[in-house]
Amino acid sequence: MFRFFKQVFSSKKLEVRVPHARGLPLTDMNQYGEEAESRQWIGVDLDGTLAEAEAWKGFEHIGKPVPNMVKRLKIWLELGYRVKIVTARAQNPDLAIPPILEWLEKHGLPQLEVTNAKDMDMIELWDDRCVQVIPNTGNPIGPNPDPYRQR
């Protein structure tokens, strides 16, 4: 599957190379069970990740789609992955979720679940504010983004 994503996202039009989702491999379905795999999901942030980040103008306003993320999301859905929108906006679900669902429909995307929470079944989170750390160390992967950390 990694080669598939690499081919899709290494075209001259796109500069992004995408790793595959790191959930249970399809070959391990018998070991873990189809039910466990069907609960897994990929989280995608809205503002700054799926949609361009803009100054806050209220729940009704959502920026333009980010083409690379829209393409990536559609591929995941075609491959059968569950995808949820993970956004702080969902802290106010009555105000936030209807405009998000309208935005998804307007841009040719399905009505995805919208949440502000992660759970044990989330296998990846794509977010413009995340800093990935090496498990069990608290140390960031890549350049040190933490100006308070002693070197």
BAROPA-898588 format. One record per atom (N, C-alpha, C): x, y, z; residue in one letter; residue number from 1. Coordinates in pm, whole numbers, plus 50000, padded with zeros to 5 digits. Layout:
<rs>
+-------+-------+-------+------+------+
!     X !     Y !     Z ! resn ! resi !
+-------+-------+-------+------+------+
!     X !     Y !     Z !    a !  NUM !
...
+-------+-------+-------+------+------+
</rs>
This chain:
<rs>
+-------+-------+-------+------+------+
!     X !     Y !     Z ! resn ! resi !
+-------+-------+-------+------+------+
! 50082 ! 49882 ! 50000 !    m !    1 !
! 50000 ! 50000 ! 50000 !    m !    1 !
! 50087 ! 50126 ! 50000 !    m !    1 !
! 50203 ! 50120 ! 50068 !    f !    2 !
! 50292 ! 50237 ! 50073 !    f !    2 !
! 50332 ! 50278 ! 49931 !    f !    2 !
! 50364 ! 50179 ! 49847 !    r !    3 !
! 50402 ! 50212 ! 49709 !    r !    3 !
! 50289 ! 50282 ! 49635 !    r !    3 !
! 50165 ! 50240 ! 49662 !    f !    4 !
! 50050 ! 50303 ! 49599 !    f !    4 !
! 50044 ! 50451 ! 49635 !    f !    4 !
! 50052 ! 50483 ! 49765 !    f !    5 !
! 50048 ! 50623 ! 49808 !    f !    5 !
! 50166 ! 50701 ! 49753 !    f !    5 !
! 50283 ! 50638 ! 49751 !    k !    6 !
! 50402 ! 50706 ! 49701 !    k !    6 !
! 50382 ! 50743 ! 49554 !    k !    6 !
! 50326 ! 50652 ! 49476 !    q !    7 !
! 50300 ! 50683 ! 49335 !    q !    7 !
! 50199 ! 50795 ! 49320 !    q !    7 !
! 50093 ! 50790 ! 49398 !    v !    8 !
! 49987 ! 50891 ! 49387 !    v !    8 !
! 50039 ! 51029 ! 49423 !    v !    8 !
! 50118 ! 51037 ! 49530 !    f !    9 !
! 50159 ! 51168 ! 49580 !    f !    9 !
! 50298 ! 51210 ! 49537 !    f !    9 !
! 50366 ! 51131 ! 49454 !    s !   10 !
! 50498 ! 51172 ! 49408 !    s !   10 !
! 50494 ! 51223 ! 49264 !    s !   10 !
! 50373 ! 51246 ! 49212 !    s !   11 !
! 50363 ! 51301 ! 49078 !    s !   11 !
! 50420 ! 51443 ! 49078 !    s !   11 !
! 50453 ! 51492 ! 48962 !    k !   12 !
! 50512 ! 51625 ! 48951 !    k !   12 !
! 50417 ! 51735 ! 49000 !    k !   12 !
! 50287 ! 51710 ! 48995 !    k !   13 !
! 50189 ! 51810 ! 49038 !    k !   13 !
! 50187 ! 51825 ! 49190 !    k !   13 !
! 50219 ! 51718 ! 49261 !    l !   14 !
! 50213 ! 51721 ! 49407 !    l !   14 !
! 50353 ! 51699 ! 49464 !    l !   14 !
! 50389 ! 51775 ! 49564 !    e !   15 !
! 50519 ! 51763 ! 49626 !    e !   15 !
! 50517 ! 51676 ! 49751 !    e !   15 !
! 50399 ! 51634 ! 49794 !    v !   16 !
! 50385 ! 51561 ! 49919 !    v !   16 !
! 50396 ! 51412 ! 49893 !    v !   16 !
! 50471 ! 51343 ! 49976 !    r !   17 !
! 50475 ! 51197 ! 49974 !    r !   17 !
! 50403 ! 51150 ! 50100 !    r !   17 !
! 50311 ! 51056 ! 50085 !    v !   18 !
! 50223 ! 51020 ! 50194 !    v !   18 !
! 50249 ! 50878 ! 50243 !    v !   18 !
! 50271 ! 50860 ! 50372 !    p !   19 !
! 50279 ! 50723 ! 50424 !    p !   19 !
! 50140 ! 50663 ! 50434 !    p !   19 !
! 50132 ! 50532 ! 50436 !    h !   20 !
! 50002 ! 50467 ! 50449 !    h !   20 !
! 49953 ! 50479 ! 50592 !    h !   20 !
! 49827 ! 50451 ! 50612 !    a !   21 !
! 49772 ! 50452 ! 50748 !    a !   21 !
! 49838 ! 50339 ! 50826 !    a !   21 !
! 49869 ! 50365 ! 50951 !    r !   22 !
! 49945 ! 50269 ! 51031 !    r !   22 !
! 49854 ! 50185 ! 51121 !    r !   22 !
! 49741 ! 50144 ! 51070 !    g !   23 !
! 49651 ! 50061 ! 51149 !    g !   23 !
! 49689 ! 49915 ! 51138 !    g !   23 !
! 49595 ! 49830 ! 51169 !    l !   24 !
! 49620 ! 49688 ! 51158 !    l !   24 !
! 49635 ! 49650 ! 51012 !    l !   24 !
! 49743 ! 49583 ! 50976 !    p !   25 !
! 49759 ! 49542 ! 50835 !    p !   25 !
! 49646 ! 49448 ! 50795 !    p !   25 !
! 49605 ! 49457 ! 50670 !    l !   26 !
! 49496 ! 49372 ! 50622 !    l !   26 !
! 49530 ! 49225 ! 50637 !    l !   26 !
! 49659 ! 49189 ! 50629 !    t !   27 !
! 49699 ! 49049 ! 50641 !    t !   27 !
! 49680 ! 48996 ! 50783 !    t !   27 !
! 49664 ! 49084 ! 50881 !    d !   28 !
! 49649 ! 49042 ! 51019 !    d !   28 !
! 49502 ! 49036 ! 51062 !    d !   28 !
! 49409 ! 49042 ! 50966 !    m !   29 !
! 49267 ! 49045 ! 51002 !    m !   29 !
! 49227 ! 48924 ! 51085 !    m !   29 !
! 49278 ! 48804 ! 51052 !    n !   30 !
! 49238 ! 48685 ! 51126 !    n !   30 !
! 49286 ! 48692 ! 51271 !    n !   30 !
! 49405 ! 48747 ! 51294 !    q !   31 !
! 49461 ! 48755 ! 51428 !    q !   31 !
! 49382 ! 48852 ! 51514 !    q !   31 !
! 49346 ! 48969 ! 51461 !    y !   32 !
! 49281 ! 49073 ! 51540 !    y !   32 !
! 49130 ! 49076 ! 51522 !    y !   32 !
! 49082 ! 49022 ! 51414 !    g !   33 !
! 48940 ! 49019 ! 51388 !    g !   33 !
! 48895 ! 49138 ! 51305 !    g !   33 !
! 48801 ! 49111 ! 51219 !    e !   34 !
! 48747 ! 49214 ! 51131 !    e !   34 !
! 48682 ! 49327 ! 51210 !    e !   34 !
! 48620 ! 49294 ! 51321 !    e !   35 !
! 48550 ! 49394 ! 51401 !    e !   35 !
! 48647 ! 49499 ! 51455 !    e !   35 !
! 48763 ! 49457 ! 51506 !    a !   36 !
! 48862 ! 49552 ! 51558 !    a !   36 !
! 48910 ! 49644 ! 51448 !    a !   36 !
! 48934 ! 49589 ! 51331 !    e !   37 !
! 48982 ! 49672 ! 51221 !    e !   37 !
! 48875 ! 49770 ! 51175 !    e !   37 !
! 48750 ! 49729 ! 51176 !    s !   38 !
! 48643 ! 49817 ! 51127 !    s !   38 !
! 48622 ! 49937 ! 51219 !    s !   38 !
! 48667 ! 49927 ! 51344 !    r !   39 !
! 48653 ! 50040 ! 51437 !    r !   39 !
! 48764 ! 50144 ! 51420 !    r !   39 !
! 48874 ! 50105 ! 51357 !    q !   40 !
! 48986 ! 50196 ! 51341 !    q !   40 !
! 48949 ! 50315 ! 51253 !    q !   40 !
! 49013 ! 50430 ! 51282 !    w !   41 !
! 48984 ! 50549 ! 51203 !    w !   41 !
! 49103 ! 50642 ! 51198 !    w !   41 !
! 49102 ! 50727 ! 51096 !    i !   42 !
! 49205 ! 50829 ! 51076 !    i !   42 !
! 49140 ! 50963 ! 51106 !    i !   42 !
! 49205 ! 51043 ! 51190 !    g !   43 !
! 49155 ! 51176 ! 51223 !    g !   43 !
! 49220 ! 51282 ! 51136 !    g !   43 !
! 49140 ! 51373 ! 51086 !    v !   44 !
! 49189 ! 51484 ! 51003 !    v !   44 !
! 49136 ! 51614 ! 51062 !    v !   44 !
! 49229 ! 51702 ! 51099 !    d !   45 !
! 49192 ! 51834 ! 51150 !    d !   45 !
! 49128 ! 51914 ! 51037 !    d !   45 !
! 49044 ! 52010 ! 51074 !    l !   46 !
! 48979 ! 52094 ! 50973 !    l !   46 !
! 49063 ! 52216 ! 50939 !    l !   46 !
! 49066 ! 52314 ! 51029 !    d !   47 !
! 49133 ! 52442 ! 51000 !    d !   47 !
! 49285 ! 52427 ! 50994 !    d !   47 !
! 49342 ! 52460 ! 50880 !    g !   48 !
! 49486 ! 52452 ! 50862 !    g !   48 !
! 49534 ! 52319 ! 50809 !    g !   48 !
! 49444 ! 52222 ! 50796 !    t !   49 !
! 49482 ! 52089 ! 50745 !    t !   49 !
! 49395 ! 52051 ! 50626 !    t !   49 !
! 49265 ! 52031 ! 50647 !    l !   50 !
! 49174 ! 52000 ! 50536 !    l !   50 !
! 49125 ! 52128 ! 50469 !    l !   50 !
! 49113 ! 52234 ! 50548 !    a !   51 !
! 49072 ! 52366 ! 50497 !    a !   51 !
! 49181 ! 52467 ! 50532 !    a !   51 !
! 49199 ! 52566 ! 50445 !    e !   52 !
! 49299 ! 52670 ! 50472 !    e !   52 !
! 49262 ! 52743 ! 50601 !    e !   52 !
! 49363 ! 52769 ! 50684 !    a !   53 !
! 49341 ! 52843 ! 50809 !    a !   53 !
! 49324 ! 52990 ! 50776 !    a !   53 !
! 49225 ! 53050 ! 50835 !    e !   54 !
! 49199 ! 53193 ! 50818 !    e !   54 !
! 49164 ! 53252 ! 50953 !    e !   54 !
! 49166 ! 53383 ! 50964 !    a !   55 !
! 49126 ! 53449 ! 51088 !    a !   55 !
! 48984 ! 53406 ! 51122 !    a !   55 !
! 48958 ! 53389 ! 51251 !    w !   56 !
! 48826 ! 53343 ! 51297 !    w !   56 !
! 48717 ! 53442 ! 51258 !    w !   56 !
! 48616 ! 53393 ! 51187 !    k !   57 !
! 48502 ! 53475 ! 51146 !    k !   57 !
! 48371 ! 53410 ! 51189 !    k !   57 !
! 48380 ! 53313 ! 51279 !    g !   58 !
! 48261 ! 53245 ! 51326 !    g !   58 !
! 48250 ! 53104 ! 51272 !    g !   58 !
! 48157 ! 53028 ! 51330 !    f !   59 !
! 48141 ! 52887 ! 51294 !    f !   59 !
! 48100 ! 52867 ! 51149 !    f !   59 !
! 48030 ! 52962 ! 51092 !    e !   60 !
! 47981 ! 52949 ! 50955 !    e !   60 !
! 48093 ! 52960 ! 50850 !    e !   60 !
! 48204 ! 53021 ! 50888 !    h !   61 !
! 48312 ! 53044 ! 50791 !    h !   61 !
! 48420 ! 52936 ! 50802 !    h !   61 !
! 48446 ! 52870 ! 50690 !    i !   62 !
! 48552 ! 52770 ! 50679 !    i !   62 !
! 48630 ! 52802 ! 50554 !    i !   62 !
! 48762 ! 52796 ! 50562 !    g !   63 !
! 48848 ! 52831 ! 50450 !    g !   63 !
! 48833 ! 52738 ! 50330 !    g !   63 !
! 48909 ! 52769 ! 50225 !    k !   64 !
! 48908 ! 52688 ! 50104 !    k !   64 !
! 48971 ! 52552 ! 50131 !    k !   64 !
! 48931 ! 52449 ! 50055 !    p !   65 !
! 48990 ! 52316 ! 50072 !    p !   65 !
! 49140 ! 52317 ! 50039 !    p !   65 !
! 49215 ! 52234 ! 50108 !    v !   66 !
! 49356 ! 52212 ! 50079 !    v !   66 !
! 49362 ! 52091 ! 49985 !    v !   66 !
! 49397 ! 52113 ! 49857 !    p !   67 !
! 49388 ! 52005 ! 49757 !    p !   67 !
! 49459 ! 51875 ! 49794 !    p !   67 !
! 49580 ! 51882 ! 49848 !    n !   68 !
! 49651 ! 51758 ! 49882 !    n !   68 !
! 49577 ! 51677 ! 49988 !    n !   68 !
! 49520 ! 51745 ! 50087 !    m !   69 !
! 49448 ! 51672 ! 50192 !    m !   69 !
! 49316 ! 51618 ! 50140 !    m !   69 !
! 49248 ! 51692 ! 50054 !    v !   70 !
! 49123 ! 51642 ! 49996 !    v !   70 !
! 49152 ! 51515 ! 49916 !    v !   70 !
! 49257 ! 51518 ! 49838 !    k !   71 !
! 49294 ! 51400 ! 49757 !    k !   71 !
! 49328 ! 51282 ! 49847 !    k !   71 !
! 49407 ! 51308 ! 49950 !    r !   72 !
! 49448 ! 51203 ! 50044 !    r !   72 !
! 49324 ! 51143 ! 50113 !    r !   72 !
! 49234 ! 51229 ! 50159 !    l !   73 !
! 49113 ! 51184 ! 50227 !    l !   73 !
! 49029 ! 51096 ! 50135 !    l !   73 !
! 49012 ! 51138 ! 50010 !    k !   74 !
! 48933 ! 51059 ! 49915 !    k !   74 !
! 48996 ! 50922 ! 49891 !    k !   74 !
! 49128 ! 50917 ! 49884 !    i !   75 !
! 49196 ! 50788 ! 49864 !    i !   75 !
! 49173 ! 50697 ! 49984 !    i !   75 !
! 49187 ! 50752 ! 50104 !    w !   76 !
! 49161 ! 50671 ! 50223 !    w !   76 !
! 49021 ! 50613 ! 50220 !    w !   76 !
! 48923 ! 50697 ! 50185 !    l !   77 !
! 48785 ! 50650 ! 50181 !    l !   77 !
! 48766 ! 50543 ! 50074 !    l !   77 !
! 48828 ! 50561 ! 49957 !    e !   78 !
! 48820 ! 50460 ! 49850 !    e !   78 !
! 48881 ! 50328 ! 49894 !    e !   78 !
! 48986 ! 50335 ! 49976 !    l !   79 !
! 49051 ! 50214 ! 50026 !    l !   79 !
! 48976 ! 50151 ! 50143 !    l !   79 !
! 48870 ! 50217 ! 50188 !    g !   80 !
! 48787 ! 50160 ! 50294 !    g !   80 !
! 48820 ! 50206 ! 50435 !    g !   80 !
! 48910 ! 50303 ! 50450 !    y !   81 !
! 48940 ! 50354 ! 50583 !    y !   81 !
! 48826 ! 50442 ! 50633 !    y !   81 !
! 48802 ! 50440 ! 50763 !    r !   82 !
! 48710 ! 50533 ! 50827 !    r !   82 !
! 48785 ! 50661 ! 50855 !    r !   82 !
! 48727 ! 50773 ! 50823 !    v !   83 !
! 48790 ! 50903 ! 50847 !    v !   83 !
! 48692 ! 50990 ! 50925 !    v !   83 !
! 48746 ! 51060 ! 51026 !    k !   84 !
! 48666 ! 51154 ! 51103 !    k !   84 !
! 48734 ! 51291 ! 51099 !    k !   84 !
! 48654 ! 51395 ! 51102 !    i !   85 !
! 48706 ! 51530 ! 51117 !    i !   85 !
! 48725 ! 51553 ! 51267 !    i !   85 !
! 48848 ! 51586 ! 51307 !    v !   86 !
! 48878 ! 51614 ! 51447 !    v !   86 !
! 48910 ! 51763 ! 51456 !    v !   86 !
! 48820 ! 51836 ! 51521 !    t !   87 !
! 48836 ! 51981 ! 51527 !    t !   87 !
! 48788 ! 52035 ! 51661 !    t !   87 !
! 48859 ! 52136 ! 51711 !    a !   88 !
! 48817 ! 52201 ! 51836 !    a !   88 !
! 48681 ! 52267 ! 51819 !    a !   88 !
! 48643 ! 52299 ! 51696 !    r !   89 !
! 48511 ! 52359 ! 51672 !    r !   89 !
! 48400 ! 52272 ! 51729 !    r !   89 !
! 48419 ! 52141 ! 51727 !    a !   90 !
! 48315 ! 52048 ! 51770 !    a !   90 !
! 48289 ! 52053 ! 51920 !    a !   90 !
! 48364 ! 52136 ! 51992 !    q !   91 !
! 48335 ! 52157 ! 52134 !    q !   91 !
! 48195 ! 52217 ! 52148 !    q !   91 !
! 48151 ! 52290 ! 52045 !    n !   92 !
! 48016 ! 52346 ! 52039 !    n !   92 !
! 47942 ! 52279 ! 51923 !    n !   92 !
! 47901 ! 52154 ! 51940 !    p !   93 !
! 47849 ! 52077 ! 51827 !    p !   93 !
! 47728 ! 52138 ! 51757 !    p !   93 !
! 47636 ! 52198 ! 51832 !    d !   94 !
! 47516 ! 52254 ! 51769 !    d !   94 !
! 47550 ! 52369 ! 51674 !    d !   94 !
! 47653 ! 52446 ! 51707 !    l !   95 !
! 47694 ! 52558 ! 51622 !    l !   95 !
! 47794 ! 52515 ! 51514 !    l !   95 !
! 47879 ! 52419 ! 51545 !    a !   96 !
! 47991 ! 52387 ! 51457 !    a !   96 !
! 47963 ! 52279 ! 51353 !    a !   96 !
! 47894 ! 52175 ! 51391 !    i !   97 !
! 47884 ! 52059 ! 51302 !    i !   97 !
! 47801 ! 52086 ! 51177 !    i !   97 !
! 47684 ! 52152 ! 51185 !    p !   98 !
! 47609 ! 52175 ! 51060 !    p !   98 !
! 47690 ! 52251 ! 50952 !    p !   98 !
! 47764 ! 52359 ! 50983 !    p !   99 !
! 47843 ! 52424 ! 50879 !    p !   99 !
! 47955 ! 52336 ! 50823 !    p !   99 !
! 48011 ! 52250 ! 50908 !    i !  100 !
! 48117 ! 52160 ! 50861 !    i !  100 !
! 48059 ! 52059 ! 50763 !    i !  100 !
! 47944 ! 52002 ! 50795 !    l !  101 !
! 47881 ! 51906 ! 50705 !    l !  101 !
! 47843 ! 51972 ! 50572 !    l !  101 !
! 47796 ! 52094 ! 50577 !    e !  102 !
! 47765 ! 52169 ! 50454 !    e !  102 !
! 47892 ! 52193 ! 50372 !    e !  102 !
! 48002 ! 52229 ! 50439 !    w !  103 !
! 48129 ! 52253 ! 50371 !    w !  103 !
! 48177 ! 52125 ! 50303 !    w !  103 !
! 48168 ! 52012 ! 50373 !    l !  104 !
! 48209 ! 51884 ! 50314 !    l !  104 !
! 48129 ! 51855 ! 50188 !    l !  104 !
! 47997 ! 51871 ! 50196 !    e !  105 !
! 47910 ! 51845 ! 50080 !    e !  105 !
! 47943 ! 51940 ! 49965 !    e !  105 !
! 47961 ! 52067 ! 49996 !    k !  106 !
! 47992 ! 52167 ! 49894 !    k !  106 !
! 48118 ! 52132 ! 49817 !    k !  106 !
! 48212 ! 52067 ! 49883 !    h !  107 !
! 48340 ! 52035 ! 49821 !    h !  107 !
! 48353 ! 51888 ! 49779 !    h !  107 !
! 48238 ! 51822 ! 49763 !    g !  108 !
! 48236 ! 51687 ! 49708 !    g !  108 !
! 48287 ! 51579 ! 49803 !    g !  108 !
! 48278 ! 51606 ! 49932 !    l !  109 !
! 48321 ! 51507 ! 50031 !    l !  109 !
! 48200 ! 51451 ! 50103 !    l !  109 !
! 48209 ! 51327 ! 50149 !    p !  110 !
! 48094 ! 51267 ! 50218 !    p !  110 !
! 48073 ! 51327 ! 50356 !    p !  110 !
! 47958 ! 51300 ! 50412 !    q !  111 !
! 47923 ! 51346 ! 50547 !    q !  111 !
! 48000 ! 51261 ! 50648 !    q !  111 !
! 48116 ! 51309 ! 50689 !    l !  112 !
! 48200 ! 51237 ! 50784 !    l !  112 !
! 48159 ! 51269 ! 50927 !    l !  112 !
! 48193 ! 51180 ! 51018 !    e !  113 !
! 48171 ! 51209 ! 51159 !    e !  113 !
! 48263 ! 51324 ! 51199 !    e !  113 !
! 48213 ! 51414 ! 51283 !    v !  114 !
! 48288 ! 51529 ! 51331 !    v !  114 !
! 48299 ! 51518 ! 51482 !    v !  114 !
! 48420 ! 51530 ! 51535 !    t !  115 !
! 48442 ! 51516 ! 51678 !    t !  115 !
! 48553 ! 51610 ! 51724 !    t !  115 !
! 48565 ! 51625 ! 51854 !    n !  116 !
! 48678 ! 51698 ! 51910 !    n !  116 !
! 48757 ! 51605 ! 52002 !    n !  116 !
! 48732 ! 51475 ! 51993 !    a !  117 !
! 48796 ! 51379 ! 52082 !    a !  117 !
! 48861 ! 51265 ! 52004 !    a !  117 !
! 48972 ! 51218 ! 52056 !    k !  118 !
! 49032 ! 51098 ! 52001 !    k !  118 !
! 49002 ! 50983 ! 52095 !    k !  118 !
! 49015 ! 50860 ! 52046 !    d !  119 !
! 48991 ! 50743 ! 52129 !    d !  119 !
! 49091 ! 50635 ! 52091 !    d !  119 !
! 49079 ! 50520 ! 52153 !    m !  120 !
! 49176 ! 50411 ! 52133 !    m !  120 !
! 49174 ! 50354 ! 51991 !    m !  120 !
! 49070 ! 50380 ! 51914 !    d !  121 !
! 49061 ! 50326 ! 51779 !    d !  121 !
! 49121 ! 50418 ! 51673 !    d !  121 !
! 49162 ! 50539 ! 51712 !    m !  122 !
! 49225 ! 50631 ! 51617 !    m !  122 !
! 49367 ! 50581 ! 51588 !    m !  122 !
! 49397 ! 50563 ! 51459 !    i !  123 !
! 49529 ! 50511 ! 51422 !    i !  123 !
! 49623 ! 50620 ! 51373 !    i !  123 !
! 49572 ! 50734 ! 51331 !    e !  124 !
! 49653 ! 50847 ! 51288 !    e !  124 !
! 49575 ! 50975 ! 51311 !    e !  124 !
! 49650 ! 51084 ! 51330 !    l !  125 !
! 49590 ! 51216 ! 51337 !    l !  125 !
! 49672 ! 51309 ! 51249 !    l !  125 !
! 49606 ! 51371 ! 51153 !    w !  126 !
! 49670 ! 51468 ! 51063 !    w !  126 !
! 49625 ! 51607 ! 51109 !    w !  126 !
! 49720 ! 51687 ! 51154 !    d !  127 !
! 49687 ! 51815 ! 51216 !    d !  127 !
! 49802 ! 51912 ! 51197 !    d !  127 !
! 49771 ! 52038 ! 51172 !    d !  128 !
! 49875 ! 52138 ! 51151 !    d !  128 !
! 49943 ! 52182 ! 51280 !    d !  128 !
! 49892 ! 52145 ! 51393 !    r !  129 !
! 49950 ! 52188 ! 51521 !    r !  129 !
! 50020 ! 52077 ! 51598 !    r !  129 !
! 50018 ! 51957 ! 51547 !    c !  130 !
! 50077 ! 51844 ! 51619 !    c !  130 !
! 50229 ! 51849 ! 51618 !    c !  130 !
! 50286 ! 51803 ! 51726 !    v !  131 !
! 50429 ! 51775 ! 51734 !    v !  131 !
! 50438 ! 51628 ! 51769 !    v !  131 !
! 50494 ! 51549 ! 51678 !    q !  132 !
! 50504 ! 51406 ! 51705 !    q !  132 !
! 50623 ! 51380 ! 51796 !    q !  132 !
! 50603 ! 51293 ! 51894 !    v !  133 !
! 50710 ! 51259 ! 51987 !    v !  133 !
! 50747 ! 51112 ! 51973 !    v !  133 !
! 50871 ! 51082 ! 52011 !    i !  134 !
! 50917 ! 50944 ! 52016 !    i !  134 !
! 50846 ! 50880 ! 52135 !    i !  134 !
! 50775 ! 50768 ! 52114 !    p !  135 !
! 50699 ! 50708 ! 52223 !    p !  135 !
! 50782 ! 50690 ! 52350 !    p !  135 !
! 50718 ! 50720 ! 52462 !    n !  136 !
! 50772 ! 50699 ! 52596 !    n !  136 !
! 50894 ! 50785 ! 52628 !    n !  136 !
! 50922 ! 50890 ! 52549 !    t !  137 !
! 51038 ! 50974 ! 52578 !    t !  137 !
! 51003 ! 51121 ! 52597 !    t !  137 !
! 50896 ! 51166 ! 52535 !    g !  138 !
! 50864 ! 51307 ! 52536 !    g !  138 !
! 50950 ! 51389 ! 52442 !    g !  138 !
! 51039 ! 51325 ! 52368 !    n !  139 !
! 51127 ! 51395 ! 52275 !    n !  139 !
! 51062 ! 51406 ! 52138 !    n !  139 !
! 51065 ! 51525 ! 52079 !    p !  140 !
! 51002 ! 51542 ! 51947 !    p !  140 !
! 51081 ! 51471 ! 51838 !    p !  140 !
! 51007 ! 51428 ! 51736 !    i !  141 !
! 51070 ! 51371 ! 51617 !    i !  141 !
! 51103 ! 51487 ! 51525 !    i !  141 !
! 51221 ! 51488 ! 51469 !    g !  142 !
! 51261 ! 51595 ! 51379 !    g !  142 !
! 51318 ! 51713 ! 51455 !    g !  142 !
! 51321 ! 51830 ! 51390 !    p !  143 !
! 51378 ! 51949 ! 51454 !    p !  143 !
! 51305 ! 51981 ! 51584 !    p !  143 !
! 51378 ! 52033 ! 51680 !    n !  144 !
! 51320 ! 52062 ! 51810 !    n !  144 !
! 51231 ! 52187 ! 51803 !    n !  144 !
! 51097 ! 52169 ! 51808 !    p !  145 !
! 51008 ! 52283 ! 51801 !    p !  145 !
! 50984 ! 52349 ! 51937 !    p !  145 !
! 51039 ! 52290 ! 52044 !    d !  146 !
! 51012 ! 52338 ! 52179 !    d !  146 !
! 51122 ! 52433 ! 52226 !    d !  146 !
! 51095 ! 52564 ! 52226 !    p !  147 !
! 51198 ! 52661 ! 52263 !    p !  147 !
! 51233 ! 52655 ! 52411 !    p !  147 !
! 51150 ! 52589 ! 52494 !    y !  148 !
! 51174 ! 52584 ! 52638 !    y !  148 !
! 51258 ! 52464 ! 52679 !    y !  148 !
! 51274 ! 52369 ! 52588 !    r !  149 !
! 51349 ! 52247 ! 52620 !    r !  149 !
! 51498 ! 52279 ! 52621 !    r !  149 !
! 51567 ! 52237 ! 52725 !    q !  150 !
! 51711 ! 52257 ! 52735 !    q !  150 !
! 51780 ! 52165 ! 52635 !    q !  150 !
! 51882 ! 52214 ! 52572 !    r !  151 !
! 51956 ! 52132 ! 52475 !    r !  151 !
! 52074 ! 52068 ! 52541 !    r !  151 !
+-------+-------+-------+------+------+
</rs>
